């Protein structure tokens, strides 16, 4: 039937003016069945001023009229503008009163439906906030008292839209709404066809140790947790040999209304689980219900699998739900989902995250870990880490594996599946990655503190801190230095948040009359007028007597009853809409991933059976890199120490050159002590019988690289002089070291290591050190005069020296004072004051010296002050020689100390050659000591050695090096 505005206004006039309830009822039925059934009718009804009339009629005491009015308003509230107009007409208070006082299930159903549509409207729902304290108890009372399934469905629908607010949840929990919800859910999901297992007789002996009123299974789980570190296989098989998935709950597919109710409750649970519930609520829930009714939805072909996994994952963040999740076999269901293959409906990314979160939380329990191990999920977890490209997912998986650190059986299995290479790869990525997260974490550790991760600012109310669990007991596989690690059981990185929980929910408003239409009703508001004018509303309220008979006739023509008064359902699309699949990305869990990797590697090195992967080059390199970055006050250093102490890895450590890498730590001031501690550890192994045999075997093997690395390692770690002499002389290790330093090839293979090894052996093992210059204390002043190349060296120059110039056959003349020379040296006095040619001519010829050497020598004679500036070393050496020739002992002693003081890589060869040429034993020893023990960079040391190899005294130099080393070994080792 086509309705006009005049007809609607006339009908509303009758409703406002007629005192006859029968007429009013028939008018309402006509409007409900013929007009308020689609978008156009609702818009016409609203623009004709129908909403205020219905709000006034809602308080009629006649239940038949109230029922139809609620049905009309319920349909009208599928329109946004109608919702706003209804709340502006103050419909909420009478609606709440109806919910609280009218026990009629039909009226309750229609009132809940209308309230649900109001709650779904973004603008109208704001008016409900002040009524939460009244709405929550009323809804909970209806849920508890009514037996009508449709009424409960509508009540839970209201809860679903209001539970987004934490304030409503507070009142809902106070009214025991959560408990009632779970009781109904358990009753609906109860599987009466499940086979009943016979109760086994309990022996008296099994009850020994039970606490008062403690169930036997709870006691056994307690014992199992304490036993796991000792023998996890003791209870593994006993607990799981007959364990099966809980079959006590199943979806009643034959009962469509029950299925609809279960789905509605499931949607409510998604919202409840995303917020804090509190211990008091959980206590009542744990005593009276079970989460197994939710777990039963987690199966390969489950339509509501995503919702159930999200609920369980969210509950994992609440420690009060831990026991209920464990007893409901949530961890078994999550493992089965991860392990399932060829699923018709594969796991989505969010479902996989939920499964990981459930396992991560529940794996802190020993019995849960045994279930994971026995069902084979450990292999799957390792495979997921290996194949995953997501840093956050790998982080969560490592948190799970960390919970198995004291379970020897599980750790053996994980190691067999390749846990060590994965840990090393992850640690290496962490140390070398340019990712912002990794950079930030590296900076935090370098600053000395492990900063707590900040909570996501967009979700402050939905995330809770789970207290860290410290494991204080010593594992049988651990060292006396027990690691007090934090178990990452508080993983809530996958727990979703309240925000946008309904973002993917159906946008269609509830409309039973329009439920057969496929069109969305969200667009109704866009097609309506903005509102009625004041004049229009006044005109609509005027009674037009001329049309009353026509209206009554119209009513009589449409006496059809309201269709299916109790079948007010949501749209099928809304019912089937899944919970939003969007999840916040993984948050880093308590104890960052790097801490978990650190702890796992350390625990692996404590195990009795060491995996060969621990001794591989990439493992050792990565650990040393971590120590370089974070220092040695952590378990990376402890793990490396455990590996170094293990004799089975000694040969690999030698071949890979780890000793040289450890020596590099001693060059960093902060790491110096720790570097020597690592080397001392290797010394203990190397000087043992096994270590000596390995070094001898490597020195005599056919692999040249292994020989060279063994020779280098001998120089670093062998501290016993007797053993060192045998390796250097009998094992030919010293010759190999010098060959590496002197070999002139393009690649210079191991030359750098050999240079450092010679320095370390000479300084720290043989005690060869550079003599320190002994500068005599003097009261003389400090000479600040710059030595000029042309200025006169004295004011009264009455004699001269002749030296060779830079050009061939050229001679330079340098004047000086005769009396000063004679006073300084008796040799000069005899030369210049006698019948010698120098005395007659007043000149001394020194063709073997240079101008700079002579000038420096004469400057020292004329200036009796201290000279602190670094001189020209060749000039200093010539001045020293002249002080010896002209017998000036004071100057000779000073210049010898200055030769030692200013000795460096550039003039060491010059000093050695002069000392050998002039048979100066003390300076020869100084030069040889410098060659052996100077802490030069490897490249400079190689240049120093190779320059000496080209010297005239190369053979003498090489022999002196060997003699110095062997003499030191013999003098203290025998």
Secondary structure, DSSP 8 states (H G I E B T S, - for coil): ----HHHHHHHHHHHHH---HHHHHHHHHHIIIIITTSHHHHHHHHHTTHHHHHHHHTT-S-HHHHHHHHHHHHHHTTSHHHHHHHHHTTHHHHHHHHHHH---HHHHHHHHHHHHHHHHSTTGGGGGGGGHHHHHHHHHHHHHH---HHHHHHHHHHHHHHTTSHHHHHHHHHTTHHHHHHHHHHHHHB-TTS---------GGGGTT--TT--HHHHHHHHHHHHHHHHHHHHHHHHHTT-----SB---TT-HHHHHHHHHHHHHHHHHHTS---HHHHHHHHHH--THHHHTT-STT-TTHHHHHHHHHHHTT-GGGHHHHHHTTHHHHHHHHHH--S-SS---HHHHHHHHHHHHHHTTSHHHHHHHHHTTHHHHHHHHHHH---HHHHHHHHHHHHTTTT-HHHHHHHHHTTHHHHHHHHHHHHHH---HHHHHHHHHHHTT--------GGGTTT------EE--S--TTS-SS----EE-TT--TT---STTTTTTS------STTTT--S-STTTGGGS-S---HHHHHHHHS--GGGHHHHHHHHHHT----S-TT-----HHHHH-------------SS-HHHHHHHHHHHHHHSSS--GGGGSHHHHHHHHHHHHHH-SSSHHHHHHHHHHH-GGGHHHHHHHTHHHHHHHHTTSGGGHHHHHHHHHHHHHHHTSHHHHHHHHHHHTSS-HHHHHHHHHHHHHH---HHHHHIIIIIS-HHHHHHHHHH---SS-TTHHHHHHHHHHIIIIIS-------------S-B------SSS-SSSS--EEEEEE-SSTT-EEEEEE-HHHHHHH-HHHHHHHSSSSHHHHHSEEEETTS-HHHHHHHHHHHH--SB--S---HHHHHHHHHHHHHTT-HHHHHHHHHHHHHT--TTTHHHHHHHHHHTT-HHHHHHHHHHHHH----HHHHHHHHHHHHTSTTHHHHHHHHHHHHHHHHHHHH-
